[in-house]
């Protein structure tokens, strides 16, 4: 897919794509049926990068990945300490030079802690009020916070599936391996018990990272 995407860009922006770097599920060995192509594109000048179905694209000016994330304003998408950490550790450069993505000590942990409060706390307030959750809802809320939990504890960026496995090992009474299996296999059923497990997991994560 990345080859097709770069060919698409080169045909529309000839000579302007200076770098391309993969991150996310394709470098974390966690590709499932609906996985996007997560890619950071470096362009040599200000330009609008056309959309491409199935690609989640962050666009920056060439050289931006050698600067602290707080100094970078993307042309499209979002830049975060977690993205910088992925690119500098597990990211795959498919065009250009592998970036250094400098980070200050504690940037990644601070971002993850803030995200737990600013995004996930608010989301779970809504989740608790819902009479039921869809399969997609359960997969999202059941695995997303686990990734932050692991990164806060270790600094390591892992996939959603791996985070679910790690959380299951920490809290084996919760049916989290079912959620991991359902992410990989659409035939695996999820029920209200799995929705409740997602809520319980979030509460345990919040307690675990604040002790």
Secondary structure, 3 states (H helix, E strand, C coil): CHHHHHHHHHHHCCCCEEEEEECHHHCCCCCCCCCCEEEEEEECCCCCCCCCCCEEEEEEECCHHHCCHHHCCCCECCCCHHHHHHHHHCCEEEECCCCCCCCCCCHHHHHHHHHHHHHHHHHHHHHHHCCCCCHHHHHHHHHHHHHHHHHHHHCCCCCHHHHHHHHHHHCCCCCHHHHHHHHHCCCCCCCHHHHHHHHHHHHHHHHHHCC
